[in-house]
Amino acid sequence: MTEDDQVRGAVEDAVNTYSSPADLRITDMRYAVVSSNYDYPIIRIDTNQDVYGIGEVRDAGHPENALQFKSMLLGQNPCNIDMVLRAIKPFGNWGREGGGVSGIELALWDLIGKVYGVPCYQFLGGKYRDKVRIYADTPEPEEHTPEAFAQRALGRKEMGLTFIKCDVRLQTLVDAEGGMVGQPTGFEYDLGRRGRAPGSGQVVKVADEGIARMAKIIGAVREAVGWDVSLCIDHFGHGYLMAKEVIRLAGALEPYGLAWMEDPMPWDDVDGHRRVTEAVNVPIAAGENWYLLDGFREFIDRHALDIIHPDLLTSGGMLETKRIADYAERRGIPTALHFAGSPIAFVANLHCAAAIPSFVALEHHGLDLPFWSDLVTGLADPLLEDGYAEVPDRPGLGVDLNLEGIKANLRDDSGLFEPTDYWTTPKLGFWQPDRRWDK
């Protein structure tokens, strides 16, 4: 060995690369589905050098959203992340259909961060902040009274949160006398019917009494938590209300200083969002179902909202969300982050939020789940201090799988990172005269 070889070897030994990046190859993808307030489909991407990356598909999505890309990933060097993602992005889509591409992006960045010993935020251009402000999702109480909503929000403030979201929806008015006009056709509220029976259309109208009741609820919440807490609201829109009804409601809520009203119109209705945004003084936020920058561009260019609200498990992952936020910032629109997943995606959001200059706040949807933190190791303890979460400084995402915690909360029909050989070969058939379509 020459003296130069000895010097080069000493330098390589001093640099903690965790592996040999040039020779790194993806060898497998496996999953486990955690049963929670929403399912958390957690994925693990393995390599030939015993280093793996972790990610997750969008909450309430399916592991198949990611597994469908396994055959395209096998044999690839995960460090060529742009090339890998460019190949699979065309097959993603809005909502949960973007969860596979986005979850894989998280796992690849986690891998790369571990390989080079670098925290993920560094790949996004570095960080603007060491701590990220959290806003607490606050599900509606069983009793739809102003006092019950106020107590629920006050409980969030007592946890140290300084930013609270209240779930106020049309269902809140079902048992309110005079709250709605007319007789809705088979009114039901579940994930399948979305507040109205198929074919019934938007036949439910909010009466003045209903708007006054919603205003009374938000007024009680504001009085309970005070003016030193930021408030926003969710779940009154999504197509349940027409634009004119949303505009009337926003006028009634304006005195309570809301940070935003979330998703007031159907997710793909650009004109509806713009109409509402231009007509009201309460800020409008939307975007949790939009995929890639292309899905946000028209809303941003037309100023159809005041705050973009991507969920990075749909929008394309950390780097794509950073690109979306930067694009919006140039047009004067800040970014808040929607989130309802496991601690894996939570820390991914922390890395992303740290790198966004126009960032407002990050949602936490697991504050009432006692097992939530047990799904991983490496989380800060306590997780939140004075309403903020610390950005991890360890390589990759900065957390690892806690197999015992995951195993204790598995969906009944889900294995614990079992083989996924079915997805190893492409599901593209080809015809041969002496056989059926090949599997």
C-alpha positions as CSV (number, residue, x, y, z in Angstrom):
1,M,0.0,0.0,0.0
2,T,1.4,3.4,-1.0
3,E,1.5,6.4,1.3
4,D,-1.4,8.0,-0.8
5,D,-3.5,4.9,-0.3
6,Q,-2.9,5.1,3.5
7,V,-3.9,8.7,3.6
8,R,-7.0,8.1,1.5
9,G,-7.9,5.1,3.7
10,A,-7.6,7.2,6.8
11,V,-9.8,9.9,5.3
12,E,-12.5,7.4,4.3
13,D,-12.4,5.8,7.8
14,A,-12.9,9.3,9.3
15,V,-16.0,10.0,7.2
16,N,-19.0,8.2,8.5
17,T,-20.8,7.2,5.3
18,Y,-22.6,4.2,6.9
19,S,-22.1,2.3,3.6
20,S,-20.6,2.4,0.1
21,P,-23.0,4.7,-1.8
22,A,-21.9,3.8,-5.3
23,D,-22.6,0.1,-4.8
24,L,-25.9,0.6,-2.9
25,R,-28.9,-1.2,-4.4
26,I,-32.5,-1.7,-3.4
27,T,-33.3,-5.3,-2.7
28,D,-36.8,-5.3,-1.1
29,M,-39.8,-3.4,0.1
30,R,-41.9,-4.6,3.0
31,Y,-44.7,-3.2,5.1
32,A,-46.7,-3.3,8.3
33,V,-50.1,-1.6,8.8
34,V,-50.8,0.0,12.1
35,S,-54.4,0.2,13.2
36,S,-55.1,3.7,14.6
37,N,-57.5,6.6,14.2
38,Y,-56.5,6.0,10.6
39,D,-54.5,3.1,9.3
40,Y,-50.8,3.8,9.0
41,P,-49.3,1.7,6.2
42,I,-45.6,1.8,7.2
43,I,-43.0,0.8,4.5
44,R,-39.4,-0.3,4.7
45,I,-37.0,-0.3,1.7
46,D,-34.1,-2.6,2.2
47,T,-30.7,-2.6,0.5
48,N,-27.7,-4.9,-0.2
49,Q,-25.7,-3.2,2.6
50,D,-28.0,-3.7,5.6
51,V,-29.1,-0.1,5.6
52,Y,-32.8,0.6,5.1
53,G,-35.1,3.5,4.8
54,I,-38.6,3.9,6.4
55,G,-41.6,5.8,5.2
56,E,-45.4,5.5,5.1
57,V,-48.3,5.7,2.8
58,R,-50.9,8.4,3.4
59,D,-53.1,7.8,6.4
60,A,-56.1,5.6,5.6
61,G,-54.3,4.6,2.4
62,H,-53.1,1.1,1.4
63,P,-49.7,-0.5,1.3
64,E,-50.4,-1.5,-2.3
65,N,-50.1,2.2,-3.2
66,A,-46.4,1.8,-2.6
67,L,-45.9,-1.9,-3.4
68,Q,-47.1,-1.4,-7.0
69,F,-43.7,0.3,-7.6
70,K,-41.5,-2.4,-6.0
71,S,-40.5,-4.0,-9.3
72,M,-39.4,-0.6,-10.6
73,L,-37.3,0.0,-7.5
74,L,-35.5,-3.3,-7.2
75,G,-31.8,-3.1,-8.3
76,Q,-31.8,0.7,-8.3
77,N,-29.4,2.9,-6.4
78,P,-31.6,4.8,-4.0
79,C,-29.1,7.7,-4.1
80,N,-30.3,8.4,-7.6
81,I,-33.5,9.6,-6.1
82,D,-34.5,12.0,-8.8
83,M,-34.2,9.3,-11.5
84,V,-36.2,6.8,-9.3
85,L,-39.0,9.3,-8.5
86,R,-39.2,10.6,-12.0
87,A,-40.0,7.0,-13.1
88,I,-42.9,6.5,-10.6
89,K,-44.4,9.9,-10.3
90,P,-46.6,9.6,-13.4
91,F,-48.4,6.7,-11.8
92,G,-49.5,8.7,-8.6
93,N,-52.6,10.8,-8.3
94,W,-54.6,13.0,-6.0
95,G,-55.6,12.1,-2.4
96,R,-54.6,8.7,-1.1
97,E,-53.4,7.7,-4.6
98,G,-50.4,10.0,-4.1
99,G,-49.5,8.1,-0.9
100,G,-47.3,5.5,-2.6
101,V,-45.0,7.8,-4.4
102,S,-44.8,10.1,-1.4
103,G,-44.1,7.3,1.1
104,I,-41.3,6.0,-1.1
105,E,-39.8,9.4,-1.3
106,L,-39.6,9.6,2.5
107,A,-38.0,6.2,2.7
108,L,-35.4,7.0,0.0
109,W,-34.4,10.3,1.7
110,D,-34.1,8.4,5.0
111,L,-31.8,5.9,3.3
112,I,-29.7,8.6,1.7
113,G,-29.5,10.5,5.0
114,K,-28.2,7.4,6.8
115,V,-25.8,6.6,4.0
116,Y,-24.1,10.0,4.2
117,G,-24.8,10.7,7.9
118,V,-26.9,13.8,7.1
119,P,-30.4,14.8,8.5
120,C,-33.0,15.1,5.8
121,Y,-33.6,18.8,6.1
122,Q,-30.1,19.3,4.8
123,F,-31.1,17.8,1.4
124,L,-33.9,20.4,1.3
125,G,-31.5,23.3,1.5
126,G,-30.9,23.5,5.3
127,K,-33.3,24.8,8.0
128,Y,-34.8,28.2,8.8
129,R,-35.8,27.0,12.3
130,D,-34.8,24.5,15.0
131,K,-38.4,24.1,16.3
132,V,-41.7,23.7,14.5
133,R,-44.9,25.2,15.7
134,I,-47.7,22.5,16.0
135,Y,-51.4,23.0,15.6
136,A,-53.6,20.5,17.4
137,D,-56.5,18.8,15.6
138,T,-59.4,18.8,18.0
139,P,-62.2,16.3,17.0
140,E,-65.8,17.5,17.7
141,P,-67.2,16.4,21.1
142,E,-70.1,14.0,21.4
143,E,-72.4,16.8,22.5
144,H,-72.6,19.5,19.9
145,T,-72.9,22.3,22.4
146,P,-70.8,25.5,22.5
147,E,-69.7,24.6,26.0
148,A,-68.5,21.1,24.9
149,F,-66.5,22.5,22.0
150,A,-65.0,25.1,24.3
151,Q,-63.9,22.5,26.9
152,R,-62.4,20.3,24.2
153,A,-60.3,23.2,22.9
154,L,-59.4,24.3,26.4
155,G,-57.9,20.9,26.9
156,R,-55.6,21.4,24.0
157,K,-54.4,24.7,25.4
158,E,-53.7,23.0,28.8
159,M,-51.4,20.7,26.8
160,G,-49.3,23.7,25.9
161,L,-50.6,24.2,22.4
162,T,-50.9,27.7,21.1
163,F,-52.6,26.9,17.8
164,I,-55.8,24.8,17.7
165,K,-58.1,23.5,15.0
166,C,-61.7,22.8,15.7
167,D,-63.7,20.3,13.7
168,V,-67.0,22.0,13.0
169,R,-69.1,20.3,10.3
170,L,-72.6,20.3,8.9
171,Q,-73.4,17.3,11.1
172,T,-73.2,19.6,14.0
173,L,-76.5,21.1,12.9
174,V,-78.5,17.9,12.4
175,D,-80.0,18.0,15.9
176,A,-80.2,21.8,16.1
177,E,-83.8,23.0,15.7
178,G,-84.0,25.5,12.8
179,G,-80.4,24.9,11.9
180,M,-81.1,23.6,8.4
181,V,-83.7,24.3,5.8
182,G,-85.7,21.5,4.1
183,Q,-85.7,17.8,4.3
184,P,-82.4,16.2,3.1
185,T,-82.8,13.0,1.2
186,G,-81.5,10.2,3.3
187,F,-79.0,12.4,5.1
188,E,-76.1,10.3,6.5
189,Y,-72.6,11.1,7.4
190,D,-70.0,8.4,6.9
191,L,-67.0,7.9,4.7
192,G,-69.0,6.3,1.9
193,R,-71.8,9.0,1.6
194,R,-70.0,12.1,2.6
195,G,-73.0,13.7,4.2
196,R,-75.6,13.0,1.6
197,A,-77.2,10.0,-0.2
198,P,-76.0,9.3,-3.7
199,G,-78.0,11.3,-6.3
200,S,-79.5,13.6,-3.7
201,G,-77.3,16.6,-4.6
202,Q,-76.7,19.6,-2.4
203,V,-80.2,19.8,-1.0
204,V,-79.3,20.6,2.6
205,K,-79.2,24.4,3.2
206,V,-77.9,26.1,6.3
207,A,-80.5,28.4,7.8
208,D,-79.6,31.7,9.6
209,E,-80.1,29.8,12.9
210,G,-77.5,27.2,11.8
211,I,-75.0,29.9,10.9
212,A,-75.6,31.6,14.2
213,R,-75.1,28.3,16.1
214,M,-71.7,27.7,14.4
215,A,-70.7,31.3,15.3
216,K,-71.8,30.7,18.9
217,I,-69.6,27.6,19.0
218,I,-66.5,29.4,17.7
219,G,-67.3,32.3,19.9
220,A,-67.4,30.1,23.0
221,V,-64.1,28.4,21.9
222,R,-62.4,31.8,21.4
223,E,-63.6,33.0,24.8
224,A,-62.3,29.8,26.5
225,V,-58.8,29.8,25.0
226,G,-58.3,33.6,24.8
227,W,-56.7,35.7,22.1
228,D,-53.2,34.4,22.6
229,V,-54.1,31.2,20.8
230,S,-54.5,30.9,17.0
231,L,-57.8,29.2,15.9
232,C,-58.7,27.5,12.6
233,I,-61.7,25.3,11.6
234,D,-62.2,22.3,9.4
235,H,-64.9,20.0,8.0
236,F,-67.6,22.4,7.2
237,G,-66.9,22.4,3.5
238,H,-65.8,19.6,1.1
239,G,-68.9,20.3,-1.0
240,Y,-71.5,20.1,1.7
241,L,-72.1,23.8,1.4
242,M,-72.4,25.9,-1.7
243,A,-70.1,29.0,-2.1
244,K,-72.8,31.4,-1.0
245,E,-73.4,29.5,2.2
246,V,-69.7,29.4,2.9
247,I,-69.5,33.2,2.3
248,R,-72.4,33.8,4.7
249,L,-70.7,31.6,7.3
250,A,-67.4,33.3,7.0
251,G,-69.0,36.6,7.6
252,A,-70.5,35.4,10.8
253,L,-67.2,33.9,12.0
254,E,-65.0,36.9,11.1
255,P,-65.2,38.6,14.5
256,Y,-63.3,35.6,16.1
257,G,-60.0,36.1,14.3
258,L,-59.7,32.7,12.6
259,A,-56.3,31.8,11.2
260,W,-58.1,30.0,8.4
261,M,-61.2,28.1,7.2
262,E,-60.1,24.8,5.7
263,D,-61.3,23.1,2.5
264,P,-64.5,25.1,2.0
265,M,-65.2,23.8,-1.4
266,P,-64.7,20.5,-3.3
267,W,-61.0,19.8,-3.6
268,D,-60.7,20.2,-7.4
269,D,-63.0,23.3,-7.7
270,V,-60.6,26.2,-8.5
271,D,-63.3,28.7,-9.4
272,G,-65.2,27.9,-6.2
273,H,-62.2,28.4,-4.0
274,R,-61.3,31.6,-5.8
275,R,-64.9,32.9,-5.5
276,V,-64.9,32.3,-1.7
277,T,-61.4,33.6,-1.2
278,E,-62.2,36.9,-2.9
279,A,-65.5,37.3,-1.1
280,V,-64.5,36.7,2.6
281,N,-62.1,38.3,5.1
282,V,-61.4,35.0,6.8
283,P,-58.3,33.3,5.3
284,I,-59.0,30.2,3.2
285,A,-56.6,27.2,3.3
286,A,-56.7,24.1,1.1
287,G,-54.5,21.5,-0.6
288,E,-54.4,18.3,1.4
289,N,-55.6,16.2,-1.6
290,W,-53.5,17.8,-4.3
291,Y,-50.6,15.9,-5.9
292,L,-47.3,17.4,-7.0
293,L,-46.6,21.0,-7.9
294,D,-48.8,20.6,-11.0
295,G,-51.8,19.9,-8.7
296,F,-51.2,23.2,-6.8
297,R,-50.1,25.5,-9.6
298,E,-53.5,26.7,-10.9
299,F,-54.8,27.4,-7.4
300,I,-51.6,29.4,-6.6
301,D,-51.4,31.3,-9.9
302,R,-55.1,32.3,-9.7
303,H,-54.8,33.2,-6.0
304,A,-57.7,30.9,-5.3
305,L,-56.7,30.5,-1.6
306,D,-54.8,32.4,1.1
307,I,-52.7,29.5,2.5
308,I,-51.7,26.3,0.9
309,H,-52.1,23.2,3.0
310,P,-50.4,20.3,1.5
311,D,-50.1,16.8,3.1
312,L,-46.7,15.7,2.1
313,L,-47.9,12.1,2.0
314,T,-50.0,13.1,-1.0
315,S,-48.2,16.0,-2.5
316,G,-45.1,14.0,-3.4
317,G,-42.9,13.9,-0.3
318,M,-40.6,16.3,1.4
319,L,-38.7,17.9,-1.5
320,E,-41.8,18.2,-3.7
321,T,-43.6,20.0,-0.9
322,K,-40.7,22.3,-0.4
323,R,-40.9,23.1,-4.1
324,I,-44.6,23.8,-3.8
325,A,-44.1,26.0,-0.8
326,D,-41.4,28.0,-2.6
327,Y,-43.6,28.5,-5.6
328,A,-46.4,29.7,-3.4
329,E,-44.2,32.0,-1.5
330,R,-43.2,33.9,-4.6
331,R,-46.9,34.8,-5.0
332,G,-47.3,35.9,-1.4
333,I,-49.0,32.6,-0.2
334,P,-47.6,31.0,3.0
335,T,-47.7,27.2,3.8
336,A,-49.2,25.2,6.6
337,L,-48.8,21.4,6.6
338,H,-51.7,18.9,7.0
339,F,-50.8,15.7,8.7
340,A,-52.6,12.7,10.3
341,G,-50.1,9.9,10.2
342,S,-47.5,8.1,12.3
343,P,-44.4,9.4,13.9
344,I,-42.5,8.5,10.8
345,A,-44.3,11.0,8.6
346,F,-44.4,13.4,11.6
347,V,-40.6,13.8,11.7
348,A,-40.6,14.0,7.9
349,N,-42.9,17.0,8.2
350,L,-40.6,18.5,10.8
351,H,-37.7,18.3,8.4
352,C,-39.8,19.8,5.6
353,A,-41.2,22.6,7.8
354,A,-37.7,23.5,9.0
355,A,-36.7,24.2,5.3
356,I,-39.8,26.3,4.3
357,P,-39.2,30.1,4.9
358,S,-43.0,30.9,4.7
359,F,-44.1,28.1,7.1
360,V,-47.0,28.7,9.5
361,A,-47.8,25.5,11.5
362,L,-47.9,21.7,11.3
363,E,-50.9,19.6,12.2
364,H,-50.7,16.8,14.8
365,H,-53.6,14.4,14.6
366,G,-52.4,11.9,17.2
367,L,-52.5,13.8,20.5
368,D,-55.2,11.4,21.9
369,L,-53.4,8.2,21.0
370,P,-51.5,6.7,24.0
371,F,-49.4,4.3,21.8
372,W,-48.5,6.8,19.1
373,S,-45.0,7.6,20.2
374,D,-44.3,3.9,20.8
375,L,-44.3,3.1,17.1
376,V,-40.7,4.4,16.7
377,T,-37.6,5.1,18.7
378,G,-35.7,8.3,18.7
379,L,-38.5,10.8,19.2
380,A,-37.8,13.7,21.5
381,D,-39.1,13.3,25.0
382,P,-41.2,15.3,25.6
383,L,-42.4,15.5,22.0
384,L,-43.9,19.0,22.4
385,E,-42.7,21.9,24.5
386,D,-44.7,25.2,24.6
387,G,-46.5,24.1,21.4
388,Y,-43.3,23.4,19.4
389,A,-41.6,20.2,18.3
390,E,-37.8,20.0,17.8
391,V,-36.4,19.2,14.4
392,P,-34.3,16.0,14.6
393,D,-30.5,16.3,13.9
394,R,-29.7,12.6,13.5
395,P,-29.1,11.1,10.0
396,G,-32.0,10.5,7.7
397,L,-35.4,11.1,9.3
398,G,-33.9,10.7,12.8
399,V,-36.2,7.9,14.0
400,D,-36.3,4.1,13.6
401,L,-38.9,1.4,13.8
402,N,-40.0,0.1,17.2
403,L,-41.0,-3.4,16.2
404,E,-42.6,-4.2,19.5
405,G,-44.7,-1.0,19.4
406,I,-45.8,-1.7,15.9
407,K,-46.6,-5.4,16.5
408,A,-48.8,-4.4,19.5
409,N,-51.0,-2.2,17.2
410,L,-51.0,-4.1,13.9
411,R,-54.1,-4.2,11.7
412,D,-55.5,-7.8,12.1
413,D,-54.7,-8.9,8.6
414,S,-51.3,-7.2,8.4
415,G,-48.0,-9.0,8.9
416,L,-44.9,-7.5,10.5
417,F,-42.7,-6.7,7.5
418,E,-43.3,-10.0,5.9
419,P,-42.0,-10.9,2.4
420,T,-43.8,-9.2,-0.5
421,D,-42.7,-11.5,-3.3
422,Y,-46.0,-11.1,-5.2
423,W,-44.9,-7.5,-6.0
424,T,-41.3,-8.4,-7.1
425,T,-42.2,-8.9,-10.8
426,P,-44.0,-6.4,-12.9
427,K,-47.8,-6.9,-13.2
428,L,-47.7,-6.5,-17.0
429,G,-48.9,-9.5,-19.0
430,F,-47.7,-10.5,-22.5
431,W,-49.4,-12.9,-24.8
432,Q,-47.9,-16.2,-25.9
433,P,-50.0,-18.5,-28.2
434,D,-49.6,-21.6,-26.0
435,R,-50.4,-19.9,-22.6
436,R,-52.8,-17.5,-21.0
437,W,-51.8,-13.9,-20.1
438,D,-48.7,-14.2,-18.0
439,K,-48.8,-13.2,-14.3
